């Protein structure tokens, strides 16, 4: 061991608004922030300035079918998870021997609910693409 223990999957906790407990059926999460930067050209062949543009946020969450069904069951009849705004999804990282941090995914919407299984599958894994309004890191 060189510099201690790295963050591991077992150190992560993700919560959804319908449950007071962290998700047990989560098997993956990813999210990112992107900011547009553009070179601005004038005389010559090299940039003379740099422009800044919009920020975008997106991600996905991969869950087991039982977790999806529990989420769906918490919604009013006739609604599915693509119909609701999720105000915040906290994603906590708490390694045994390291610095605990939390990222906050804000104003989250699920874009689609892809479902399917194939012969030989022992469970269904569902990856839900997310539209995210903002991400606060290390809060």
N, CA, C and O atoms as CSV, one atom per row, in Angstrom:
chain,resi,resn,atom,element,x,y,z
A,1,UNK,N,N,0.846,-1.174,0.000
A,1,UNK,CA,C,0.000,0.000,0.000
A,1,UNK,C,C,0.897,1.245,0.000
A,1,UNK,O,O,1.773,1.385,0.854
A,2,UNK,N,N,0.675,2.133,-0.948
A,2,UNK,CA,C,1.545,3.298,-1.095
A,2,UNK,C,C,0.987,4.506,-0.336
A,2,UNK,O,O,1.650,5.040,0.553
A,3,UNK,N,N,-0.231,4.938,-0.683
A,3,UNK,CA,C,-0.801,6.138,-0.072
A,3,UNK,C,C,-2.098,5.878,0.674
A,3,UNK,O,O,-2.889,6.807,0.841
A,4,UNK,N,N,-2.348,4.684,1.119
A,4,UNK,CA,C,-3.575,4.411,1.851
A,4,UNK,C,C,-4.592,3.685,0.992
A,4,UNK,O,O,-4.259,3.115,-0.047
A,5,UNK,N,N,-5.814,3.715,1.431
A,5,UNK,CA,C,-6.893,2.991,0.780
A,5,UNK,C,C,-7.633,3.899,-0.191
A,5,UNK,O,O,-7.971,5.031,0.158
A,6,UNK,N,N,-7.888,3.423,-1.394
A,6,UNK,CA,C,-8.650,4.166,-2.395
A,6,UNK,C,C,-10.146,3.997,-2.146
A,6,UNK,O,O,-10.568,3.088,-1.430
A,7,UNK,N,N,-10.932,4.872,-2.738
A,7,UNK,CA,C,-12.381,4.742,-2.698
A,7,UNK,C,C,-12.776,3.466,-3.423
A,7,UNK,O,O,-12.219,3.147,-4.474
A,8,UNK,N,N,-13.730,2.738,-2.871
A,8,UNK,CA,C,-14.192,1.483,-3.457
A,8,UNK,C,C,-15.709,1.504,-3.580
A,8,UNK,O,O,-16.378,2.345,-2.979
A,9,UNK,N,N,-16.245,0.576,-4.362
A,9,UNK,CA,C,-17.690,0.508,-4.565
A,9,UNK,C,C,-18.412,0.354,-3.234
A,9,UNK,O,O,-19.498,0.906,-3.059
A,10,UNK,N,N,-17.836,-0.379,-2.303
A,10,UNK,CA,C,-18.497,-0.584,-1.017
A,10,UNK,C,C,-18.600,0.698,-0.201
A,10,UNK,O,O,-19.336,0.731,0.785
A,11,UNK,N,N,-17.887,1.748,-0.581
A,11,UNK,CA,C,-17.888,3.014,0.149
A,11,UNK,C,C,-18.981,3.991,-0.302
A,11,UNK,O,O,-19.139,5.056,0.293
A,12,UNK,N,N,-19.727,3.638,-1.341
A,12,UNK,CA,C,-20.686,4.574,-1.919
A,12,UNK,C,C,-22.087,4.380,-1.326
A,12,UNK,O,O,-22.507,3.260,-1.033
A,13,UNK,N,N,-22.798,5.506,-1.156
A,13,UNK,CA,C,-24.195,5.479,-0.746
A,13,UNK,C,C,-24.958,6.461,-1.628
A,13,UNK,O,O,-24.557,7.614,-1.789
A,14,UNK,N,N,-26.075,5.982,-2.202
A,14,UNK,CA,C,-26.935,6.811,-3.037
A,14,UNK,C,C,-28.336,6.727,-2.458
A,14,UNK,O,O,-28.825,5.641,-2.144
A,15,UNK,N,N,-28.988,7.897,-2.316
A,15,UNK,CA,C,-30.342,7.912,-1.768
A,15,UNK,C,C,-31.306,8.520,-2.785
A,15,UNK,O,O,-30.961,9.447,-3.517
A,16,UNK,N,N,-32.510,7.980,-2.810
A,16,UNK,CA,C,-33.589,8.541,-3.618
A,16,UNK,C,C,-34.656,9.084,-2.680
A,16,UNK,O,O,-34.778,8.613,-1.549
A,17,UNK,N,N,-35.433,10.071,-3.131
A,17,UNK,CA,C,-36.387,10.728,-2.238
A,17,UNK,C,C,-37.469,9.803,-1.659
A,17,UNK,O,O,-38.014,10.098,-0.596
A,18,UNK,N,N,-37.783,8.713,-2.323
A,18,UNK,CA,C,-38.862,7.860,-1.837
A,18,UNK,C,C,-38.438,6.969,-0.679
A,18,UNK,O,O,-39.287,6.320,-0.069
A,19,UNK,N,N,-37.158,6.921,-0.363
A,19,UNK,CA,C,-36.677,6.010,0.671
A,19,UNK,C,C,-35.730,6.729,1.621
A,19,UNK,O,O,-34.858,7.474,1.172
A,20,UNK,N,N,-35.883,6.522,2.928
A,20,UNK,CA,C,-34.960,7.137,3.886
A,20,UNK,C,C,-33.602,6.434,3.940
A,20,UNK,O,O,-32.641,6.969,4.494
A,21,UNK,N,N,-33.530,5.236,3.362
A,21,UNK,CA,C,-32.294,4.444,3.408
A,21,UNK,C,C,-31.552,4.510,2.081
A,21,UNK,O,O,-32.165,4.740,1.039
A,22,UNK,N,N,-30.247,4.311,2.111
A,22,UNK,CA,C,-29.499,4.240,0.849
A,22,UNK,C,C,-30.003,3.079,-0.011
A,22,UNK,O,O,-30.494,2.074,0.503
A,23,UNK,N,N,-29.871,3.240,-1.327
A,23,UNK,CA,C,-30.287,2.186,-2.248
A,23,UNK,C,C,-29.446,0.938,-2.046
A,23,UNK,O,O,-28.218,1.007,-2.024
A,24,UNK,N,N,-30.099,-0.188,-1.900
A,24,UNK,CA,C,-29.390,-1.456,-1.813
A,24,UNK,C,C,-29.240,-2.076,-3.202
A,24,UNK,O,O,-28.271,-2.789,-3.463
A,25,UNK,N,N,-30.193,-1.808,-4.091
A,25,UNK,CA,C,-30.201,-2.425,-5.405
A,25,UNK,C,C,-29.508,-1.615,-6.484
A,25,UNK,O,O,-29.783,-1.803,-7.669
A,26,UNK,N,N,-28.613,-0.716,-6.093
A,26,UNK,CA,C,-27.856,0.055,-7.089
A,26,UNK,C,C,-26.607,-0.744,-7.462
A,26,UNK,O,O,-25.913,-1.282,-6.599
A,27,UNK,N,N,-26.342,-0.807,-8.750
A,27,UNK,CA,C,-25.158,-1.530,-9.202
A,27,UNK,C,C,-24.238,-0.653,-10.052
A,27,UNK,O,O,-23.214,-1.119,-10.552
A,28,UNK,N,N,-24.606,0.609,-10.211
A,28,UNK,CA,C,-23.738,1.527,-10.936
A,28,UNK,C,C,-24.306,2.929,-10.949
A,28,UNK,O,O,-25.523,3.112,-10.949
A,29,UNK,N,N,-23.440,3.910,-10.961
A,29,UNK,CA,C,-23.856,5.305,-11.124
A,29,UNK,C,C,-22.719,6.048,-11.811
A,29,UNK,O,O,-21.544,5.816,-11.525
A,30,UNK,N,N,-23.081,6.933,-12.709
A,30,UNK,CA,C,-22.089,7.797,-13.340
A,30,UNK,C,C,-22.738,9.144,-13.601
A,30,UNK,O,O,-23.935,9.232,-13.875
A,31,UNK,N,N,-21.936,10.186,-13.513
A,31,UNK,CA,C,-22.426,11.533,-13.795
A,31,UNK,C,C,-21.239,12.399,-14.173
A,31,UNK,O,O,-20.094,12.115,-13.819
A,32,UNK,N,N,-21.547,13.475,-14.910
A,32,UNK,CA,C,-20.449,14.337,-15.345
A,32,UNK,C,C,-20.926,15.760,-15.560
A,32,UNK,O,O,-22.104,16.026,-15.796
A,33,UNK,N,N,-19.967,16.656,-15.468
A,33,UNK,CA,C,-20.149,18.067,-15.795
A,33,UNK,C,C,-19.270,18.366,-16.997
A,33,UNK,O,O,-18.102,17.977,-17.027
A,34,UNK,N,N,-19.819,19.049,-17.980
A,34,UNK,CA,C,-19.034,19.470,-19.139
A,34,UNK,C,C,-19.226,20.979,-19.325
A,34,UNK,O,O,-20.334,21.489,-19.164
A,35,UNK,N,N,-18.157,21.681,-19.661
A,35,UNK,CA,C,-18.227,23.116,-19.934
A,35,UNK,C,C,-17.628,23.372,-21.304
A,35,UNK,O,O,-16.558,22.866,-21.645
A,36,UNK,N,N,-18.335,24.161,-22.067
A,36,UNK,CA,C,-17.890,24.479,-23.419
A,36,UNK,C,C,-16.789,25.543,-23.373
A,36,UNK,O,O,-16.948,26.595,-22.754
A,37,UNK,N,N,-15.682,25.250,-24.035
A,37,UNK,CA,C,-14.579,26.194,-24.212
A,37,UNK,C,C,-14.263,26.220,-25.703
A,37,UNK,O,O,-14.212,25.176,-26.354
A,38,UNK,N,N,-14.055,27.403,-26.230
A,38,UNK,CA,C,-13.837,27.518,-27.667
A,38,UNK,C,C,-12.722,28.527,-27.940
A,38,UNK,O,O,-12.690,29.618,-27.371
A,39,UNK,N,N,-11.814,28.130,-28.826
A,39,UNK,CA,C,-10.790,29.070,-29.268
A,39,UNK,C,C,-11.416,30.084,-30.218
A,39,UNK,O,O,-12.242,29.727,-31.059
A,40,UNK,N,N,-11.021,31.348,-30.082
A,40,UNK,CA,C,-11.504,32.423,-30.953
A,40,UNK,C,C,-10.320,32.886,-31.796
A,40,UNK,O,O,-9.251,33.200,-31.273
A,41,UNK,N,N,-10.530,32.922,-33.099
A,41,UNK,CA,C,-9.446,33.238,-34.019
A,41,UNK,C,C,-9.597,34.642,-34.578
A,41,UNK,O,O,-10.706,35.134,-34.787
A,42,UNK,N,N,-8.471,35.266,-34.813
A,42,UNK,CA,C,-8.392,36.569,-35.473
A,42,UNK,C,C,-7.331,36.468,-36.551
A,42,UNK,O,O,-7.302,35.506,-37.318
A,43,UNK,N,N,-6.460,37.462,-36.606
A,43,UNK,CA,C,-5.385,37.441,-37.590
A,43,UNK,C,C,-4.431,36.312,-37.293
A,43,UNK,O,O,-4.118,36.050,-36.132
A,44,UNK,N,N,-3.972,35.650,-38.310
A,44,UNK,CA,C,-3.018,34.563,-38.169
A,44,UNK,C,C,-3.717,33.215,-37.992
A,44,UNK,O,O,-4.928,33.097,-38.175
A,45,UNK,N,N,-2.933,32.212,-37.635
A,45,UNK,CA,C,-3.476,30.863,-37.557
A,45,UNK,C,C,-3.653,30.359,-36.126
A,45,UNK,O,O,-4.103,29.231,-35.925
A,46,UNK,N,N,-3.308,31.174,-35.131
A,46,UNK,CA,C,-3.439,30.757,-33.741
A,46,UNK,C,C,-4.562,31.525,-33.057
A,46,UNK,O,O,-4.897,32.636,-33.466
A,47,UNK,N,N,-5.138,30.940,-32.024
A,47,UNK,CA,C,-6.212,31.642,-31.314
A,47,UNK,C,C,-5.717,32.946,-30.706
A,47,UNK,O,O,-4.577,33.037,-30.249
A,48,UNK,N,N,-6.579,33.949,-30.705
A,48,UNK,CA,C,-6.254,35.222,-30.075
A,48,UNK,C,C,-6.977,35.383,-28.738
A,48,UNK,O,O,-6.655,36.277,-27.955
A,49,UNK,N,N,-7.963,34.507,-28.483
A,49,UNK,CA,C,-8.717,34.560,-27.229
A,49,UNK,C,C,-9.433,33.228,-27.046
A,49,UNK,O,O,-9.392,32.352,-27.910
A,50,UNK,N,N,-10.070,33.103,-25.931
A,50,UNK,CA,C,-10.842,31.891,-25.647
A,50,UNK,C,C,-12.211,32.307,-25.136
A,50,UNK,O,O,-12.337,33.178,-24.276
A,51,UNK,N,N,-13.228,31.668,-25.682
A,51,UNK,CA,C,-14.592,31.920,-25.242
A,51,UNK,C,C,-15.078,30.802,-24.329
A,51,UNK,O,O,-14.639,29.656,-24.431
A,52,UNK,N,N,-15.983,31.158,-23.443
A,52,UNK,CA,C,-16.576,30.181,-22.532
A,52,UNK,C,C,-18.058,30.094,-22.828
A,52,UNK,O,O,-18.705,31.095,-23.137
A,53,UNK,N,N,-18.587,28.889,-22.730
A,53,UNK,CA,C,-19.996,28.693,-23.025
A,53,UNK,C,C,-20.736,28.014,-21.889
A,53,UNK,O,O,-20.393,28.167,-20.717
A,54,UNK,N,N,-21.746,27.269,-22.259
A,54,UNK,CA,C,-22.641,26.664,-21.286
A,54,UNK,C,C,-22.039,25.443,-20.608
A,54,UNK,O,O,-21.115,24.805,-21.114
A,55,UNK,N,N,-22.603,25.144,-19.440
A,55,UNK,CA,C,-22.280,23.915,-18.732
A,55,UNK,C,C,-23.427,22.944,-18.953
A,55,UNK,O,O,-24.591,23.339,-19.004
A,56,UNK,N,N,-23.086,21.681,-19.083
A,56,UNK,CA,C,-24.104,20.639,-19.189
A,56,UNK,C,C,-23.799,19.556,-18.167
A,56,UNK,O,O,-22.652,19.351,-17.770
A,57,UNK,N,N,-24.862,18.866,-17.750
A,57,UNK,CA,C,-24.755,17.828,-16.733
A,57,UNK,C,C,-25.576,16.638,-17.192
A,57,UNK,O,O,-26.716,16.802,-17.627
A,58,UNK,N,N,-25.015,15.451,-17.101
A,58,UNK,CA,C,-25.809,14.253,-17.371
A,58,UNK,C,C,-25.205,13.069,-16.647
A,58,UNK,O,O,-24.136,13.161,-16.044
A,59,UNK,N,N,-25.911,11.960,-16.720
A,59,UNK,CA,C,-25.432,10.771,-16.047
A,59,UNK,C,C,-26.390,9.619,-16.225
A,59,UNK,O,O,-27.311,9.676,-17.039
A,60,UNK,N,N,-26.162,8.576,-15.456
A,60,UNK,CA,C,-27.051,7.420,-15.464
A,60,UNK,C,C,-26.912,6.690,-14.137
A,60,UNK,O,O,-25.912,6.817,-13.431
A,61,UNK,N,N,-27.934,5.933,-13.828
A,61,UNK,CA,C,-27.932,5.098,-12.644
A,61,UNK,C,C,-28.361,3.702,-13.075
A,61,UNK,O,O,-29.338,3.544,-13.808
A,62,UNK,N,N,-27.633,2.701,-12.622
A,62,UNK,CA,C,-27.959,1.317,-12.969
A,62,UNK,C,C,-28.476,0.636,-11.705
A,62,UNK,O,O,-27.797,0.602,-10.679
A,63,UNK,N,N,-29.702,0.091,-11.801
A,63,UNK,CA,C,-30.341,-0.518,-10.642
A,63,UNK,C,C,-30.907,-1.886,-11.005
A,63,UNK,O,O,-31.065,-2.221,-12.179
A,64,UNK,N,N,-31.205,-2.661,-9.980
A,64,UNK,CA,C,-31.872,-3.940,-10.168
A,64,UNK,C,C,-33.361,-3.711,-10.389
A,64,UNK,O,O,-33.901,-2.687,-9.970
A,65,UNK,N,N,-34.024,-4.657,-11.043
A,65,UNK,CA,C,-35.441,-4.517,-11.329
A,65,UNK,C,C,-36.262,-4.333,-10.052
A,65,UNK,O,O,-37.212,-3.551,-10.046
A,66,UNK,N,N,-35.917,-5.034,-8.975
A,66,UNK,CA,C,-36.666,-4.905,-7.722
A,66,UNK,C,C,-36.600,-3.477,-7.187
A,66,UNK,O,O,-37.571,-2.992,-6.607
A,67,UNK,N,N,-35.478,-2.804,-7.374
A,67,UNK,CA,C,-35.337,-1.417,-6.944
A,67,UNK,C,C,-36.205,-0.501,-7.795
A,67,UNK,O,O,-36.846,0.413,-7.277
A,68,UNK,N,N,-36.225,-0.748,-9.109
A,68,UNK,CA,C,-37.101,0.023,-9.991
A,68,UNK,C,C,-38.561,-0.156,-9.596
A,68,UNK,O,O,-39.310,0.819,-9.525
A,69,UNK,N,N,-38.967,-1.386,-9.340
A,69,UNK,CA,C,-40.370,-1.657,-8.988
A,69,UNK,C,C,-40.745,-0.979,-7.674
A,69,UNK,O,O,-41.862,-0.478,-7.542
A,70,UNK,N,N,-39.836,-0.953,-6.699
A,70,UNK,CA,C,-40.103,-0.273,-5.432
A,70,UNK,C,C,-40.243,1.234,-5.650
A,70,UNK,O,O,-41.102,1.869,-5.038
A,71,UNK,N,N,-39.415,1.804,-6.506
A,71,UNK,CA,C,-39.478,3.228,-6.835
A,71,UNK,C,C,-40.815,3.531,-7.498
A,71,UNK,O,O,-41.502,4.484,-7.129
A,72,UNK,N,N,-41.176,2.711,-8.483
A,72,UNK,CA,C,-42.451,2.895,-9.182
A,72,UNK,C,C,-43.629,2.801,-8.210
A,72,UNK,O,O,-44.576,3.582,-8.311
A,73,UNK,N,N,-43.580,1.852,-7.269
A,73,UNK,CA,C,-44.678,1.641,-6.327
A,73,UNK,C,C,-44.868,2.843,-5.403
A,73,UNK,O,O,-45.966,3.046,-4.885
A,74,UNK,N,N,-43.831,3.638,-5.188
A,74,UNK,CA,C,-43.918,4.803,-4.326
A,74,UNK,C,C,-44.579,6.000,-5.016
A,74,UNK,O,O,-44.846,7.015,-4.371
A,75,UNK,N,N,-44.844,5.889,-6.317
A,75,UNK,CA,C,-45.434,6.991,-7.082
A,75,UNK,C,C,-46.951,6.851,-7.146
A,75,UNK,O,O,-47.488,5.760,-6.956
A,76,UNK,N,N,-47.645,7.970,-7.414
A,76,UNK,CA,C,-49.099,7.889,-7.582
A,76,UNK,C,C,-49.470,6.994,-8.766
A,76,UNK,O,O,-48.698,6.848,-9.714
A,77,UNK,N,N,-50.646,6.409,-8.699
A,77,UNK,CA,C,-51.149,5.557,-9.780
A,77,UNK,C,C,-51.162,6.339,-11.087
A,77,UNK,O,O,-51.570,7.500,-11.115
A,78,UNK,N,N,-50.721,5.711,-12.160
A,78,UNK,CA,C,-50.702,6.345,-13.474
A,78,UNK,C,C,-49.417,7.108,-13.781
A,78,UNK,O,O,-49.243,7.589,-14.901
A,79,UNK,N,N,-48.526,7.225,-12.820
A,79,UNK,CA,C,-47.256,7.918,-13.033
A,79,UNK,C,C,-46.130,6.897,-13.122
A,79,UNK,O,O,-46.220,5.811,-12.549
A,80,UNK,N,N,-45.081,7.246,-13.837
A,80,UNK,CA,C,-43.866,6.440,-13.798
A,80,UNK,C,C,-42.698,7.380,-13.503
A,80,UNK,O,O,-42.877,8.595,-13.422
A,81,UNK,N,N,-41.520,6.819,-13.345
A,81,UNK,CA,C,-40.397,7.635,-12.885
A,81,UNK,C,C,-39.937,8.690,-13.891
A,81,UNK,O,O,-39.172,9.584,-13.533
A,82,UNK,N,N,-40.389,8.600,-15.136
A,82,UNK,CA,C,-40.055,9.660,-16.095
A,82,UNK,C,C,-40.945,10.889,-15.908
A,82,UNK,O,O,-40.685,11.937,-16.499
A,83,UNK,N,N,-41.998,10.766,-15.085
A,83,UNK,CA,C,-42.941,11.866,-14.872
A,83,UNK,C,C,-42.559,12.784,-13.719
A,83,UNK,O,O,-43.146,13.856,-13.571
A,84,UNK,N,N,-41.595,12.391,-12.906
A,84,UNK,CA,C,-41.334,13.156,-11.691
A,84,UNK,C,C,-39.974,13.840,-11.725
A,84,UNK,O,O,-39.014,13.329,-12.300
A,85,UNK,N,N,-39.917,15.012,-11.092
A,85,UNK,CA,C,-38.660,15.723,-10.886
A,85,UNK,C,C,-38.085,15.246,-9.560
A,85,UNK,O,O,-38.787,15.234,-8.549
A,86,UNK,N,N,-36.839,14.859,-9.554
A,86,UNK,CA,C,-36.168,14.449,-8.329
A,86,UNK,C,C,-35.339,15.649,-7.879
A,86,UNK,O,O,-34.344,15.985,-8.520
A,87,UNK,N,N,-35.733,16.294,-6.796
A,87,UNK,CA,C,-35.037,17.526,-6.405
A,87,UNK,C,C,-33.544,17.338,-6.175
A,87,UNK,O,O,-32.743,18.180,-6.582
A,88,UNK,N,N,-33.162,16.238,-5.522
A,88,UNK,CA,C,-31.743,16.022,-5.254
A,88,UNK,C,C,-31.484,14.529,-5.050
A,88,UNK,O,O,-32.282,13.821,-4.436
A,89,UNK,N,N,-30.351,14.071,-5.578
A,89,UNK,CA,C,-29.853,12.722,-5.313
A,89,UNK,C,C,-28.464,12.894,-4.699
A,89,UNK,O,O,-27.513,13.241,-5.399
A,90,UNK,N,N,-28.346,12.652,-3.384
A,90,UNK,CA,C,-27.015,12.717,-2.780
A,90,UNK,C,C,-26.233,11.438,-3.061
A,90,UNK,O,O,-26.760,10.333,-2.932
A,91,UNK,N,N,-24.978,11.602,-3.444
A,91,UNK,CA,C,-24.080,10.474,-3.693
A,91,UNK,C,C,-22.905,10.642,-2.735
A,91,UNK,O,O,-22.074,11.535,-2.903
A,92,UNK,N,N,-22.847,9.768,-1.726
A,92,UNK,CA,C,-21.822,9.875,-0.701
A,92,UNK,C,C,-20.727,8.844,-0.885
A,92,UNK,O,O,-20.987,7.692,-1.231
A,93,UNK,N,N,-19.508,9.273,-0.650
A,93,UNK,CA,C,-18.340,8.403,-0.693
A,93,UNK,C,C,-17.693,8.453,0.694
A,93,UNK,O,O,-17.236,9.511,1.128
A,94,UNK,N,N,-17.654,7.318,1.385
A,94,UNK,CA,C,-17.131,7.290,2.745
A,94,UNK,C,C,-16.157,6.126,2.914
A,94,UNK,O,O,-16.531,5.083,3.450
A,95,UNK,N,N,-14.918,6.292,2.466
A,95,UNK,CA,C,-13.956,5.204,2.612
A,95,UNK,C,C,-13.567,5.004,4.079
A,95,UNK,O,O,-13.619,5.931,4.887
A,96,UNK,N,N,-13.185,3.790,4.393
A,96,UNK,CA,C,-12.815,3.430,5.757
A,96,UNK,C,C,-11.694,4.306,6.307
A,96,UNK,O,O,-11.751,4.742,7.457
A,97,UNK,N,N,-10.687,4.561,5.496
A,97,UNK,CA,C,-9.525,5.308,5.985
A,97,UNK,C,C,-9.238,6.518,5.117
A,97,UNK,O,O,-8.086,6.779,4.772
A,98,UNK,N,N,-10.286,7.264,4.759
A,98,UNK,CA,C,-10.068,8.402,3.883
A,98,UNK,C,C,-11.073,9.508,4.142
A,98,UNK,O,O,-11.825,9.464,5.116
A,99,UNK,N,N,-11.080,10.486,3.274
A,99,UNK,CA,C,-11.930,11.654,3.392
A,99,UNK,C,C,-13.321,11.366,2.825
A,99,UNK,O,O,-13.445,11.001,1.656
A,100,UNK,N,N,-14.358,11.524,3.631
A,100,UNK,CA,C,-15.733,11.344,3.171
A,100,UNK,C,C,-16.156,12.579,2.379
A,100,UNK,O,O,-15.894,13.709,2.794
A,101,UNK,N,N,-16.808,12.362,1.245
A,101,UNK,CA,C,-17.321,13.461,0.428
A,101,UNK,C,C,-18.729,13.119,-0.050
A,101,UNK,O,O,-19.118,11.953,-0.104
A,102,UNK,N,N,-19.472,14.149,-0.392
A,102,UNK,CA,C,-20.811,13.965,-0.951
A,102,UNK,C,C,-20.981,14.882,-2.147
A,102,UNK,O,O,-20.671,16.071,-2.076
A,103,UNK,N,N,-21.477,14.325,-3.250
A,103,UNK,CA,C,-21.861,15.110,-4.417
A,103,UNK,C,C,-23.383,15.156,-4.456
A,103,UNK,O,O,-24.040,14.170,-4.123
A,104,UNK,N,N,-23.943,16.279,-4.854
A,104,UNK,CA,C,-25.394,16.433,-4.925
A,104,UNK,C,C,-25.821,16.626,-6.378
A,104,UNK,O,O,-25.472,17.623,-7.012
A,105,UNK,N,N,-26.577,15.662,-6.896
A,105,UNK,CA,C,-27.169,15.794,-8.227
A,105,UNK,C,C,-28.499,16.501,-8.037
A,105,UNK,O,O,-29.367,15.997,-7.325
A,106,UNK,N,N,-28.674,17.650,-8.656
A,106,UNK,CA,C,-29.871,18.461,-8.437
A,106,UNK,C,C,-30.773,18.472,-9.662
A,106,UNK,O,O,-30.308,18.401,-10.800
A,107,UNK,N,N,-32.078,18.564,-9.403
A,107,UNK,CA,C,-33.097,18.699,-10.452
A,107,UNK,C,C,-32.930,17.597,-11.501
A,107,UNK,O,O,-32.671,17.866,-12.674
A,108,UNK,N,N,-33.082,16.366,-11.053
A,108,UNK,CA,C,-32.820,15.194,-11.879
A,108,UNK,C,C,-34.114,14.669,-12.486
A,108,UNK,O,O,-35.151,14.626,-11.825
A,109,UNK,N,N,-34.039,14.275,-13.744
A,109,UNK,CA,C,-35.144,13.610,-14.441
A,109,UNK,C,C,-34.622,12.338,-15.081
A,109,UNK,O,O,-33.512,12.303,-15.612
A,110,UNK,N,N,-35.441,11.286,-15.024
A,110,UNK,CA,C,-35.130,10.040,-15.706
A,110,UNK,C,C,-35.660,10.162,-17.126
A,110,UNK,O,O,-36.828,10.498,-17.319
A,111,UNK,N,N,-34.824,9.895,-18.124
A,111,UNK,CA,C,-35.206,10.060,-19.528
A,111,UNK,C,C,-35.990,8.890,-20.091
A,111,UNK,O,O,-36.914,9.090,-20.879
A,112,UNK,N,N,-35.640,7.677,-19.703
A,112,UNK,CA,C,-36.310,6.494,-20.246
A,112,UNK,C,C,-36.133,5.329,-19.293
A,112,UNK,O,O,-35.261,5.337,-18.425
A,113,UNK,N,N,-36.984,4.323,-19.474
A,113,UNK,CA,C,-36.938,3.114,-18.647
A,113,UNK,C,C,-36.756,1.915,-19.576
A,113,UNK,O,O,-37.742,1.320,-20.009
A,114,UNK,N,N,-35.527,1.556,-19.883
A,114,UNK,CA,C,-35.304,0.392,-20.741
A,114,UNK,C,C,-35.349,-0.894,-19.910
A,114,UNK,O,O,-34.669,-1.008,-18.890
A,115,UNK,N,N,-36.150,-1.852,-20.354
A,115,UNK,CA,C,-36.242,-3.141,-19.652
A,115,UNK,C,C,-36.062,-4.261,-20.651
A,115,UNK,O,O,-36.449,-4.137,-21.813
A,116,UNK,N,N,-35.475,-5.357,-20.199
A,116,UNK,CA,C,-35.327,-6.519,-21.054
A,116,UNK,C,C,-34.473,-7.573,-20.377
A,116,UNK,O,O,-33.654,-7.278,-19.507
A,117,UNK,N,N,-34.687,-8.809,-20.801
A,117,UNK,CA,C,-33.887,-9.923,-20.291
A,117,UNK,C,C,-33.624,-10.886,-21.432
A,117,UNK,O,O,-34.311,-10.866,-22.454
A,118,UNK,N,N,-32.625,-11.727,-21.245
A,118,UNK,CA,C,-32.279,-12.741,-22.229
A,118,UNK,C,C,-32.138,-14.089,-21.540
A,118,UNK,O,O,-32.016,-14.170,-20.318
A,119,UNK,N,N,-32.157,-15.131,-22.337
A,119,UNK,CA,C,-31.992,-16.484,-21.814
A,119,UNK,C,C,-30.685,-16.553,-21.027
A,119,UNK,O,O,-29.653,-16.046,-21.467
A,120,UNK,N,N,-30.744,-17.175,-19.881
A,120,UNK,CA,C,-29.566,-17.318,-19.049
A,120,UNK,C,C,-29.394,-16.216,-18.017
A,120,UNK,O,O,-28.594,-16.362,-17.093
A,121,UNK,N,N,-30.132,-15.109,-18.154
A,121,UNK,CA,C,-30.029,-14.033,-17.172
A,121,UNK,C,C,-30.564,-14.507,-15.824
A,121,UNK,O,O,-31.562,-15.223,-15.763
A,122,UNK,N,N,-29.905,-14.109,-14.758
A,122,UNK,CA,C,-30.378,-14.449,-13.418
A,122,UNK,C,C,-31.036,-13.258,-12.729
A,122,UNK,O,O,-31.635,-13.404,-11.664
A,123,UNK,N,N,-30.923,-12.087,-13.335
A,123,UNK,CA,C,-31.563,-10.884,-12.805
A,123,UNK,C,C,-31.616,-9.839,-13.918
A,123,UNK,O,O,-30.951,-9.972,-14.945
A,124,UNK,N,N,-32.418,-8.801,-13.696
A,124,UNK,CA,C,-32.496,-7.708,-14.664
A,124,UNK,C,C,-31.756,-6.496,-14.108
A,124,UNK,O,O,-32.010,-6.058,-12.986
A,125,UNK,N,N,-30.842,-5.965,-14.908
A,125,UNK,CA,C,-30.142,-4.729,-14.591
A,125,UNK,C,C,-30.687,-3.648,-15.519
A,125,UNK,O,O,-30.732,-3.838,-16.735
A,126,UNK,N,N,-31.100,-2.516,-14.953
A,126,UNK,CA,C,-31.730,-1.455,-15.727
A,126,UNK,C,C,-30.897,-0.190,-15.588
A,126,UNK,O,O,-30.719,0.325,-14.484
A,127,UNK,N,N,-30.384,0.312,-16.715
A,127,UNK,CA,C,-29.620,1.556,-16.707
A,127,UNK,C,C,-30.534,2.691,-17.129
A,127,UNK,O,O,-31.040,2.713,-18.251
A,128,UNK,N,N,-30.740,3.637,-16.217
A,128,UNK,CA,C,-31.640,4.764,-16.435
A,128,UNK,C,C,-30.826,6.008,-16.786
A,128,UNK,O,O,-30.091,6.516,-15.939
A,129,UNK,N,N,-30.944,6.514,-18.031
A,129,UNK,CA,C,-30.256,7.761,-18.380
A,129,UNK,C,C,-30.891,8.934,-17.634
A,129,UNK,O,O,-32.111,9.000,-17.488
A,130,UNK,N,N,-30.056,9.855,-17.166
A,130,UNK,CA,C,-30.526,10.983,-16.369
A,130,UNK,C,C,-30.218,12.308,-17.045
A,130,UNK,O,O,-29.170,12.469,-17.671
A,131,UNK,N,N,-31.141,13.256,-16.915
A,131,UNK,CA,C,-30.872,14.655,-17.209
A,131,UNK,C,C,-30.728,15.337,-15.860
A,131,UNK,O,O,-31.609,15.230,-15.007
A,132,UNK,N,N,-29.628,16.031,-15.669
A,132,UNK,CA,C,-29.309,16.638,-14.381
A,132,UNK,C,C,-29.218,18.150,-14.566
A,132,UNK,O,O,-28.601,18.628,-15.518
A,133,UNK,N,N,-29.843,18.906,-13.643
A,133,UNK,CA,C,-29.834,20.363,-13.737
A,133,UNK,C,C,-28.569,21.005,-13.213
A,133,UNK,O,O,-28.166,22.065,-13.692
A,134,UNK,N,N,-27.929,20.370,-12.223
A,134,UNK,CA,C,-26.706,20.914,-11.643
A,134,UNK,C,C,-26.058,19.817,-10.805
A,134,UNK,O,O,-26.744,18.920,-10.315
A,135,UNK,N,N,-24.745,19.889,-10.640
A,135,UNK,CA,C,-24.027,18.983,-9.761
A,135,UNK,C,C,-23.166,19.815,-8.836
A,135,UNK,O,O,-22.347,20.619,-9.279
A,136,UNK,N,N,-23.363,19.611,-7.543
A,136,UNK,CA,C,-22.516,20.246,-6.544
A,136,UNK,C,C,-21.551,19.194,-6.036
A,136,UNK,O,O,-21.974,18.154,-5.531
A,137,UNK,N,N,-20.263,19.453,-6.165
A,137,UNK,CA,C,-19.230,18.497,-5.758
A,137,UNK,C,C,-18.707,18.834,-4.370
A,137,UNK,O,O,-18.560,20.001,-4.007
A,138,UNK,N,N,-18.429,17.784,-3.603
A,138,UNK,CA,C,-17.792,17.923,-2.283
A,138,UNK,C,C,-18.517,18.875,-1.352
A,138,UNK,O,O,-17.913,19.784,-0.782
A,139,UNK,N,N,-19.821,18.660,-1.203
A,139,UNK,CA,C,-20.597,19.529,-0.300
A,139,UNK,C,C,-20.667,18.951,1.095
A,139,UNK,O,O,-21.279,19.548,1.980
